Amino acid sequence: MSVFNDVLALVRVSAKKKRLFMPHALRQMSMPHRMITTDEVKKILLKGEIIEDYSDDSRGHSCLMLGFGEENRPIHVVCSPKKDYVAVITAYIPSNNEWKDDYKTRR
């Protein structure tokens, strides 16, 4: 779990500096059935937990985070922490068809 802790620390530090929302993330967040706000994503980056780590991602080291937004709804955020910012790759509401009730475990 130490890798998660190292990545999580970098996400937190980078997210406090700057958050760069990739076009895909903005498209996903603005879908009418999602409407995920940038404040919700910020909260997840600063307080959420890493549930998957993608150290071999072609875009650079990234991870999948779980947190809870407005009305305690679960939200997944895929991000890639850099030295001076965190790139938000996507954000979405996890599907019950793909995720167990804890939203951490794939079916």
N, CA, C and O atoms as a GROMACS GRO file, in nm:
protein
  428
    1MET      N    1   0.081  -0.120   0.000
    1MET     CA    2   0.000   0.000   0.000
    1MET      C    3   0.085   0.126   0.000
    1MET      O    4   0.032   0.236  -0.017
    2SER      N    5   0.215   0.115   0.019
    2SER     CA    6   0.299   0.235   0.025
    2SER      C    7   0.300   0.310  -0.108
    2SER      O    8   0.311   0.433  -0.109
    3VAL      N    9   0.288   0.239  -0.219
    3VAL     CA   10   0.282   0.306  -0.349
    3VAL      C   11   0.158   0.394  -0.354
    3VAL      O   12   0.165   0.508  -0.400
    4PHE      N   13   0.044   0.342  -0.305
    4PHE     CA   14  -0.078   0.422  -0.301
    4PHE      C   15  -0.055   0.548  -0.217
    4PHE      O   16  -0.097   0.657  -0.255
    5ASN      N   17   0.011   0.532  -0.102
    5ASN     CA   18   0.035   0.646  -0.014
    5ASN      C   19   0.123   0.751  -0.080
    5ASN      O   20   0.098   0.870  -0.066
    6ASP      N   21   0.226   0.707  -0.152
    6ASP     CA   22   0.315   0.800  -0.222
    6ASP      C   23   0.240   0.875  -0.331
    6ASP      O   24   0.254   0.996  -0.344
    7VAL      N   25   0.160   0.803  -0.409
    7VAL     CA   26   0.083   0.865  -0.517
    7VAL      C   27  -0.022   0.957  -0.458
    7VAL      O   28  -0.044   1.067  -0.508
    8LEU      N   29  -0.088   0.913  -0.352
    8LEU     CA   30  -0.191   0.994  -0.288
    8LEU      C   31  -0.132   1.125  -0.236
    8LEU      O   32  -0.193   1.231  -0.250
    9ALA      N   33  -0.015   1.118  -0.176
    9ALA     CA   34   0.050   1.240  -0.127
    9ALA      C   35   0.079   1.335  -0.243
    9ALA      O   36   0.059   1.456  -0.230
   10LEU      N   37   0.126   1.282  -0.355
   10LEU     CA   38   0.155   1.365  -0.473
   10LEU      C   39   0.026   1.425  -0.530
   10LEU      O   40   0.024   1.542  -0.569
   11VAL      N   41  -0.081   1.346  -0.535
   11VAL     CA   42  -0.210   1.398  -0.582
   11VAL      C   43  -0.254   1.515  -0.495
   11VAL      O   44  -0.293   1.620  -0.547
   12ARG      N   45  -0.246   1.498  -0.365
   12ARG     CA   46  -0.292   1.602  -0.273
   12ARG      C   47  -0.210   1.731  -0.289
   12ARG      O   48  -0.267   1.840  -0.297
   13VAL      N   49  -0.078   1.719  -0.294
   13VAL     CA   50   0.008   1.836  -0.310
   13VAL      C   51  -0.017   1.904  -0.444
   13VAL      O   52  -0.032   2.026  -0.451
   14SER      N   53  -0.023   1.826  -0.550
   14SER     CA   54  -0.045   1.881  -0.685
   14SER      C   55  -0.182   1.945  -0.697
   14SER      O   56  -0.196   2.051  -0.760
   15ALA      N   57  -0.285   1.882  -0.638
   15ALA     CA   58  -0.422   1.935  -0.649
   15ALA      C   59  -0.437   2.068  -0.578
   15ALA      O   60  -0.519   2.151  -0.617
   16LYS      N   61  -0.359   2.089  -0.474
   16LYS     CA   62  -0.363   2.218  -0.404
   16LYS      C   63  -0.303   2.329  -0.489
   16LYS      O   64  -0.340   2.445  -0.476
   17LYS      N   65  -0.210   2.292  -0.577
   17LYS     CA   66  -0.146   2.391  -0.664
   17LYS      C   67  -0.236   2.427  -0.782
   17LYS      O   68  -0.267   2.544  -0.804
   18LYS      N   69  -0.277   2.325  -0.857
   18LYS     CA   70  -0.354   2.351  -0.978
   18LYS      C   71  -0.418   2.222  -1.026
   18LYS      O   72  -0.361   2.114  -1.013
   19ARG      N   73  -0.538   2.234  -1.083
   19ARG     CA   74  -0.609   2.120  -1.140
   19ARG      C   75  -0.635   2.151  -1.287
   19ARG      O   76  -0.698   2.251  -1.321
   20LEU      N   77  -0.586   2.064  -1.374
   20LEU     CA   78  -0.604   2.079  -1.518
   20LEU      C   79  -0.706   1.975  -1.563
   20LEU      O   80  -0.680   1.855  -1.557
   21PHE      N   81  -0.822   2.022  -1.610
   21PHE     CA   82  -0.928   1.931  -1.654
   21PHE      C   83  -0.911   1.904  -1.803
   21PHE      O   84  -0.921   1.995  -1.886
   22MET      N   85  -0.884   1.779  -1.836
   22MET     CA   86  -0.870   1.739  -1.975
   22MET      C   87  -1.006   1.748  -2.045
   22MET      O   88  -1.109   1.737  -1.979
   23PRO      N   89  -1.008   1.767  -2.178
   23PRO     CA   90  -1.135   1.777  -2.250
   23PRO      C   91  -1.229   1.658  -2.224
   23PRO      O   92  -1.350   1.677  -2.210
   24HIS      N   93  -1.174   1.538  -2.218
   24HIS     CA   94  -1.258   1.420  -2.192
   24HIS      C   95  -1.327   1.432  -2.056
   24HIS      O   96  -1.445   1.400  -2.043
   25ALA      N   97  -1.254   1.477  -1.956
   25ALA     CA   98  -1.313   1.493  -1.823
   25ALA      C   99  -1.428   1.593  -1.826
   25ALA      O  100  -1.534   1.567  -1.769
   26LEU      N  101  -1.407   1.704  -1.892
   26LEU     CA  102  -1.513   1.807  -1.899
   26LEU      C  103  -1.637   1.754  -1.971
   26LEU      O  104  -1.750   1.784  -1.930
   27ARG      N  105  -1.616   1.677  -2.078
   27ARG     CA  106  -1.731   1.618  -2.148
   27ARG      C  107  -1.807   1.522  -2.058
   27ARG      O  108  -1.930   1.525  -2.052
   28GLN      N  109  -1.734   1.436  -1.988
   28GLN     CA  110  -1.798   1.338  -1.900
   28GLN      C  111  -1.869   1.406  -1.784
   28GLN      O  112  -1.980   1.368  -1.747
   29MET      N  113  -1.806   1.506  -1.726
   29MET     CA  114  -1.862   1.575  -1.610
   29MET      C  115  -1.988   1.653  -1.646
   29MET      O  116  -2.077   1.670  -1.562
   30SER      N  117  -1.997   1.701  -1.770
   30SER     CA  118  -2.109   1.787  -1.808
   30SER      C  119  -2.227   1.711  -1.869
   30SER      O  120  -2.325   1.773  -1.911
   31MET      N  121  -2.220   1.579  -1.874
   31MET     CA  122  -2.333   1.501  -1.924
   31MET      C  123  -2.452   1.525  -1.831
   31MET      O  124  -2.437   1.523  -1.709
   32PRO      N  125  -2.570   1.546  -1.888
   32PRO     CA  126  -2.688   1.581  -1.806
   32PRO      C  127  -2.717   1.484  -1.691
   32PRO      O  128  -2.763   1.526  -1.585
   33HIS      N  129  -2.692   1.357  -1.710
   33HIS     CA  130  -2.721   1.260  -1.604
   33HIS      C  131  -2.610   1.253  -1.498
   33HIS      O  132  -2.623   1.180  -1.400
   34ARG      N  133  -2.502   1.329  -1.518
   34ARG     CA  134  -2.391   1.332  -1.422
   34ARG      C  135  -2.380   1.467  -1.353
   34ARG      O  136  -2.394   1.477  -1.231
   35MET      N  137  -2.354   1.570  -1.431
   35MET     CA  138  -2.336   1.706  -1.381
   35MET      C  139  -2.244   1.709  -1.258
   35MET      O  140  -2.285   1.752  -1.149
   36ILE      N  141  -2.122   1.665  -1.277
   36ILE     CA  142  -2.022   1.665  -1.171
   36ILE      C  143  -1.951   1.800  -1.172
   36ILE      O  144  -1.904   1.844  -1.277
   37THR      N  145  -1.944   1.865  -1.058
   37THR     CA  146  -1.883   1.998  -1.051
   37THR      C  147  -1.733   1.990  -1.028
   37THR      O  148  -1.681   1.889  -0.979
   38THR      N  149  -1.665   2.096  -1.064
   38THR     CA  150  -1.520   2.102  -1.039
   38THR      C  151  -1.493   2.102  -0.888
   38THR      O  152  -1.389   2.052  -0.845
   39ASP      N  153  -1.585   2.157  -0.808
   39ASP     CA  154  -1.568   2.153  -0.662
   39ASP      C  155  -1.576   2.010  -0.609
   39ASP      O  156  -1.503   1.973  -0.517
   40GLU      N  157  -1.665   1.930  -0.667
   40GLU     CA  158  -1.674   1.790  -0.625
   40GLU      C  159  -1.544   1.717  -0.658
   40GLU      O  160  -1.494   1.640  -0.576
   41VAL      N  161  -1.490   1.741  -0.776
   41VAL     CA  162  -1.364   1.676  -0.816
   41VAL      C  163  -1.252   1.721  -0.722
   41VAL      O  164  -1.172   1.639  -0.677
   42LYS      N  165  -1.246   1.850  -0.694
   42LYS     CA  166  -1.143   1.901  -0.602
   42LYS      C  167  -1.152   1.831  -0.467
   42LYS      O  168  -1.050   1.790  -0.411
   43LYS      N  169  -1.273   1.817  -0.414
   43LYS     CA  170  -1.293   1.750  -0.285
   43LYS      C  171  -1.241   1.606  -0.290
   43LYS      O  172  -1.178   1.560  -0.196
   44ILE      N  173  -1.269   1.536  -0.400
   44ILE     CA  174  -1.224   1.398  -0.413
   44ILE      C  175  -1.072   1.391  -0.420
   44ILE      O  176  -1.010   1.304  -0.359
   45LEU      N  177  -1.011   1.482  -0.495
   45LEU     CA  178  -0.865   1.484  -0.505
   45LEU      C  179  -0.801   1.510  -0.368
   45LEU      O  180  -0.695   1.456  -0.338
   46LEU      N  181  -0.864   1.593  -0.288
   46LEU     CA  182  -0.806   1.630  -0.158
   46LEU      C  183  -0.844   1.536  -0.044
   46LEU      O  184  -0.771   1.527   0.055
   47LYS      N  185  -0.957   1.466  -0.057
   47LYS     CA  186  -1.003   1.384   0.055
   47LYS      C  187  -1.038   1.240   0.018
   47LYS      O  188  -1.062   1.158   0.107
   48GLY      N  189  -1.043   1.208  -0.112
   48GLY     CA  190  -1.082   1.075  -0.155
   48GLY      C  191  -0.972   0.972  -0.134
   48GLY      O  192  -0.866   1.001  -0.079
   49GLU      N  193  -0.999   0.852  -0.180
   49GLU     CA  194  -0.901   0.744  -0.167
   49GLU      C  195  -0.870   0.683  -0.303
   49GLU      O  196  -0.956   0.680  -0.392
   50ILE      N  197  -0.749   0.636  -0.317
   50ILE     CA  198  -0.708   0.568  -0.440
   50ILE      C  199  -0.757   0.424  -0.432
   50ILE      O  200  -0.732   0.353  -0.334
   51ILE      N  201  -0.826   0.381  -0.538
   51ILE     CA  202  -0.874   0.242  -0.539
   51ILE      C  203  -0.803   0.159  -0.646
   51ILE      O  204  -0.804   0.036  -0.639
   52GLU      N  205  -0.742   0.224  -0.745
   52GLU     CA  206  -0.660   0.154  -0.844
   52GLU      C  207  -0.544   0.244  -0.883
   52GLU      O  208  -0.558   0.366  -0.891
   53ASP      N  209  -0.431   0.182  -0.907
   53ASP     CA  210  -0.310   0.256  -0.944
   53ASP      C  211  -0.266   0.209  -1.082
   53ASP      O  212  -0.256   0.089  -1.108
   54TYR      N  213  -0.239   0.305  -1.171
   54TYR     CA  214  -0.199   0.273  -1.307
   54TYR      C  215  -0.058   0.327  -1.332
   54TYR      O  216  -0.041   0.430  -1.396
   55SER      N  217   0.041   0.258  -1.281
   55SER     CA  218   0.179   0.306  -1.291
   55SER      C  219   0.233   0.298  -1.433
   55SER      O  220   0.330   0.368  -1.466
   56ASP      N  221   0.174   0.213  -1.518
   56ASP     CA  222   0.222   0.197  -1.655
   56ASP      C  223   0.137   0.270  -1.758
   56ASP      O  224   0.146   0.242  -1.878
   57ASP      N  225   0.055   0.364  -1.714
   57ASP     CA  226  -0.034   0.438  -1.804
   57ASP      C  227   0.048   0.515  -1.907
   57ASP      O  228   0.149   0.577  -1.872
   58SER      N  229   0.006   0.511  -2.034
   58SER     CA  230   0.080   0.579  -2.141
   58SER      C  231   0.082   0.731  -2.123
   58SER      O  232   0.170   0.798  -2.176
   59ARG      N  233  -0.015   0.784  -2.047
   59ARG     CA  234  -0.019   0.929  -2.021
   59ARG      C  235   0.069   0.969  -1.904
   59ARG      O  236   0.078   1.088  -1.870
   60GLY      N  237   0.132   0.872  -1.842
   60GLY     CA  238   0.209   0.896  -1.720
   60GLY      C  239   0.133   0.832  -1.604
   60GLY      O  240   0.016   0.797  -1.616
   61HIS      N  241   0.200   0.818  -1.495
   61HIS     CA  242   0.142   0.752  -1.378
   61HIS      C  243   0.008   0.816  -1.346
   61HIS      O  244  -0.003   0.938  -1.334
   62SER      N  245  -0.095   0.734  -1.332
   62SER     CA  246  -0.228   0.784  -1.297
   62SER      C  247  -0.293   0.689  -1.198
   62SER      O  248  -0.240   0.583  -1.167
   63CYS      N  249  -0.408   0.731  -1.149
   63CYS     CA  250  -0.480   0.649  -1.052
   63CYS      C  251  -0.629   0.678  -1.059
   63CYS      O  252  -0.672   0.782  -1.109
   64LEU      N  253  -0.706   0.583  -1.007
   64LEU     CA  254  -0.851   0.596  -0.996
   64LEU      C  255  -0.883   0.624  -0.850
   64LEU      O  256  -0.843   0.549  -0.761
   65MET      N  257  -0.956   0.732  -0.827
   65MET     CA  258  -0.992   0.770  -0.692
   65MET      C  259  -1.143   0.761  -0.673
   65MET      O  260  -1.220   0.779  -0.766
   66LEU      N  261  -1.182   0.731  -0.551
   66LEU     CA  262  -1.322   0.728  -0.512
   66LEU      C  263  -1.345   0.834  -0.406
   66LEU      O  264  -1.267   0.849  -0.312
   67GLY      N  265  -1.453   0.907  -0.424
   67GLY     CA  266  -1.495   1.003  -0.323
   67GLY      C  267  -1.644   1.022  -0.335
   67GLY      O  268  -1.710   0.956  -0.416
   68PHE      N  269  -1.697   1.112  -0.255
   68PHE     CA  270  -1.840   1.134  -0.254
   68PHE      C  271  -1.870   1.282  -0.271
   68PHE      O  272  -1.812   1.368  -0.203
   69GLY      N  273  -1.961   1.310  -0.363
   69GLY     CA  274  -1.996   1.447  -0.395
   69GLY      C  275  -2.124   1.490  -0.328
   69GLY      O  276  -2.158   1.445  -0.219
   70GLU      N  277  -2.196   1.580  -0.396
   70GLU     CA  278  -2.322   1.631  -0.344
   70GLU      C  279  -2.418   1.515  -0.316
   70GLU      O  280  -2.422   1.417  -0.390
   71GLU      N  281  -2.493   1.529  -0.209
   71GLU     CA  282  -2.590   1.426  -0.169
   71GLU      C  283  -2.523   1.291  -0.149
   71GLU      O  284  -2.586   1.186  -0.163
   72ASN      N  285  -2.395   1.294  -0.116
   72ASN     CA  286  -2.317   1.173  -0.086
   72ASN      C  287  -2.313   1.074  -0.203
   72ASN      O  288  -2.299   0.953  -0.181
   73ARG      N  289  -2.324   1.124  -0.326
   73ARG     CA  290  -2.320   1.033  -0.440
   73ARG      C  291  -2.175   0.994  -0.469
   73ARG      O  292  -2.085   1.078  -0.461
   74PRO      N  293  -2.151   0.866  -0.502
   74PRO     CA  294  -2.015   0.821  -0.531
   74PRO      C  295  -1.967   0.879  -0.664
   74PRO      O  296  -2.044   0.888  -0.760
   75ILE      N  297  -1.840   0.917  -0.668
   75ILE     CA  298  -1.779   0.968  -0.790
   75ILE      C  299  -1.640   0.907  -0.803
   75ILE      O  300  -1.565   0.902  -0.706
   76HIS      N  301  -1.608   0.863  -0.923
   76HIS     CA  302  -1.474   0.817  -0.956
   76HIS      C  303  -1.402   0.926  -1.034
   76HIS      O  304  -1.461   0.990  -1.122
   77VAL      N  305  -1.278   0.948  -1.001
   77VAL     CA  306  -1.193   1.045  -1.072
   77VAL      C  307  -1.064   0.974  -1.111
   77VAL      O  308  -0.997   0.915  -1.026
   78VAL      N  309  -1.030   0.981  -1.239
   78VAL     CA  310  -0.900   0.931  -1.285
   78VAL      C  311  -0.812   1.054  -1.303
   78VAL      O  312  -0.848   1.149  -1.373
   79CYS      N  313  -0.698   1.052  -1.238
   79CYS     CA  314  -0.609   1.167  -1.244
   79CYS      C  315  -0.464   1.124  -1.257
   79CYS      O  316  -0.427   1.010  -1.227
   80SER      N  317  -0.384   1.218  -1.302
   80SER     CA  318  -0.240   1.194  -1.318
   80SER      C  319  -0.166   1.309  -1.251
   80SER      O  320  -0.164   1.420  -1.303
   81PRO      N  321  -0.105   1.284  -1.135
   81PRO     CA  322  -0.036   1.391  -1.065
   81PRO      C  323   0.098   1.425  -1.130
   81PRO      O  324   0.176   1.337  -1.167
   82LYS      N  325   0.122   1.553  -1.143
   82LYS     CA  326   0.248   1.605  -1.195
   82LYS      C  327   0.309   1.692  -1.085
   82LYS      O  328   0.249   1.709  -0.979
   83LYS      N  329   0.427   1.746  -1.109
   83LYS     CA  330   0.494   1.827  -1.006
   83LYS      C  331   0.414   1.951  -0.970
   83LYS      O  332   0.398   1.982  -0.852
   84ASP      N  333   0.362   2.022  -1.070
   84ASP     CA  334   0.298   2.151  -1.046
   84ASP      C  335   0.146   2.151  -1.061
   84ASP      O  336   0.082   2.254  -1.042
   85TYR      N  337   0.088   2.036  -1.096
   85TYR     CA  338  -0.057   2.028  -1.113
   85TYR      C  339  -0.099   1.882  -1.116
   85TYR      O  340  -0.016   1.792  -1.126
   86VAL      N  341  -0.230   1.862  -1.109
   86VAL     CA  342  -0.283   1.728  -1.130
   86VAL      C  343  -0.375   1.736  -1.252
   86VAL      O  344  -0.461   1.823  -1.261
   87ALA      N  345  -0.354   1.644  -1.346
   87ALA     CA  346  -0.438   1.636  -1.464
   87ALA      C  347  -0.558   1.547  -1.432
   87ALA      O  348  -0.543   1.432  -1.392
   88VAL      N  349  -0.677   1.603  -1.449
   88VAL     CA  350  -0.800   1.526  -1.429
   88VAL      C  351  -0.837   1.467  -1.565
   88VAL      O  352  -0.878   1.539  -1.656
   89ILE      N  353  -0.821   1.336  -1.576
   89ILE     CA  354  -0.842   1.267  -1.704
   89ILE      C  355  -0.990   1.242  -1.728
   89ILE      O  356  -1.039   1.263  -1.839
   90THR      N  357  -1.060   1.197  -1.625
   90THR     CA  358  -1.206   1.178  -1.636
   90THR      C  359  -1.267   1.175  -1.498
   90THR      O  360  -1.197   1.156  -1.398
   91ALA      N  361  -1.397   1.193  -1.493
   91ALA     CA  362  -1.475   1.182  -1.370
   91ALA      C  363  -1.612   1.130  -1.409
   91ALA      O  364  -1.671   1.175  -1.507
   92TYR      N  365  -1.664   1.036  -1.331
   92TYR     CA  366  -1.791   0.975  -1.364
   92TYR      C  367  -1.856   0.915  -1.240
   92TYR      O  368  -1.791   0.896  -1.137
   93ILE      N  369  -1.984   0.884  -1.253
   93ILE     CA  370  -2.058   0.814  -1.148
   93ILE      C  371  -2.041   0.665  -1.176
   93ILE      O  372  -2.079   0.618  -1.283
   94PRO      N  373  -1.986   0.588  -1.081
   94PRO     CA  374  -1.966   0.445  -1.106
   94PRO      C  375  -2.098   0.371  -1.122
   94PRO      O  376  -2.194   0.395  -1.048
   95SER      N  377  -2.102   0.282  -1.219
   95SER     CA  378  -2.222   0.203  -1.249
   95SER      C  379  -2.232   0.081  -1.158
   95SER      O  380  -2.133   0.013  -1.133
   96ASN      N  381  -2.352   0.056  -1.108
   96ASN     CA  382  -2.375  -0.063  -1.026
   96ASN      C  383  -2.354  -0.191  -1.106
   96ASN      O  384  -2.333  -0.297  -1.047
   97ASN      N  385  -2.360  -0.183  -1.239
   97ASN     CA  386  -2.335  -0.300  -1.322
   97ASN      C  387  -2.187  -0.336  -1.325
   97ASN      O  388  -2.151  -0.453  -1.343
   98GLU      N  389  -2.101  -0.237  -1.307
   98GLU     CA  390  -1.957  -0.259  -1.314
   98GLU      C  391  -1.887  -0.264  -1.179
   98GLU      O  392  -1.777  -0.320  -1.167
   99TRP      N  393  -1.950  -0.206  -1.077
   99TRP     CA  394  -1.887  -0.192  -0.946
   99TRP      C  395  -1.976  -0.252  -0.838
   99TRP      O  396  -2.098  -0.243  -0.844
  100LYS      N  397  -1.913  -0.314  -0.739
  100LYS     CA  398  -1.988  -0.365  -0.624
  100LYS      C  399  -2.036  -0.247  -0.539
  100LYS      O  400  -2.002  -0.132  -0.567
  101ASP      N  401  -2.114  -0.276  -0.437
  101ASP     CA  402  -2.176  -0.171  -0.356
  101ASP      C  403  -2.076  -0.079  -0.285
  101ASP      O  404  -2.112   0.032  -0.246
  102ASP      N  405  -1.952  -0.122  -0.269
  102ASP     CA  406  -1.853  -0.035  -0.205
  102ASP      C  407  -1.791   0.064  -0.305
  102ASP      O  408  -1.716   0.154  -0.264
  103TYR      N  409  -1.822   0.049  -0.433
  103TYR     CA  410  -1.770   0.132  -0.543
  103TYR      C  411  -1.618   0.126  -0.555
  103TYR      O  412  -1.558   0.208  -0.625
  104LYS      N  413  -1.557   0.029  -0.488
  104LYS     CA  414  -1.412   0.011  -0.491
  104LYS      C  415  -1.372  -0.116  -0.565
  104LYS      O  416  -1.260  -0.128  -0.613
  105THR      N  417  -1.465  -0.209  -0.575
  105THR     CA  418  -1.437  -0.343  -0.628
  105THR      C  419  -1.515  -0.364  -0.757
  105THR      O  420  -1.636  -0.347  -0.762
  106ARG      N  421  -1.442  -0.402  -0.861
  106ARG     CA  422  -1.508  -0.430  -0.989
  106ARG      C  423  -1.583  -0.563  -0.980
  106ARG      O  424  -1.541  -0.655  -0.911
  107ARG      N  425  -1.693  -0.570  -1.051
  107ARG     CA  426  -1.771  -0.697  -1.055
  107ARG      C  427  -1.704  -0.796  -1.146
  107ARG      O  428  -1.752  -0.908  -1.163
   0.00000   0.00000   0.00000
